[in-house]
Amino acid sequence: MTVPGSPRPPRSCLDRGTRSATTSPEMETLRRRVWRDQGVVSLHLEDITDPWLRQAIQNEAVRRWGPRQQEKTHGR
């Protein structure tokens, strides 16, 4: 409850209910900025069309950070 004319309460990055989902163009802008400012690459595996390159990137990510949660084990 707020009093009319009073200042709005402070915003917090922990308040997830007030922000809409990030759009595709926004994500692309963020990726570009992080690459240019920090040298960090963010890629979607599905966007990489070369199967050899896609597998090499996936192998390196699994080696560094472990398998993805949604990754299928194909019965193993």
N, C-alpha and C positions, 0 to 999 in steps of 0.2 A: 504494500500500500504506500502510495506516495502523496505528498501534499501538492496541490496544484501550484505551479510556478517554481517548485524546488528543483535543484539540479538532478540530473539523471544519475543513477548509481554507477560506479566505475565498472568498466568492462573487464573481463578476464579471459585469458586464452583457454582457461579450463571450462568455461561456459560453452559447451558444444551445441546447446540448443538454439543459439541465436544466429549461427552462420549457416548459409546454404552450402551445398556440396560444390566442390571446386569443378569448374567446367574444363573441357578439353583445351580450349585456347589458353585459359589461365595456367593449366599445368605445363603447357608448352613454353609459356613465358617464364615460369619458374625454373624449368629445366635449362633454358637458355641462360638465365641469369646466374644460376649455380655453376654452370659450366664456365662461363666467362669470369666470374668472380673467384671461384674456389677450385676450379679444375675437376669438379665431380660430374660424372656422367650418369644420367638416369635414362634407361632404355626399356621399352616394352619388348620382351622376347618375340612376341607375335609380330612386331613391326620389322624384324630383321628377316629378310627374305632368303638370304644365303644359309642353307641348312648347316654347313660346316661352321660358319662363323657363329650362328645362333647356338650350336652345341658347345663350341669353345667358350663362349661367354657364360652359358649356363654352368658348365663344368667349373669355371673359375669362381663363380658366385657360390656354388655349393661347397667348393674347397674352403673358401674364406669364411662363410657364414652359416653353412649347413643347409640341409634341404628345406624347401618351402613347405609351409603347413598344408597347402592344398595340392601338393605334388602327389601324384599317384605312384604307388610302388609296384603296380602291375603284377600283383599276386605274390610278391616276395616278402 
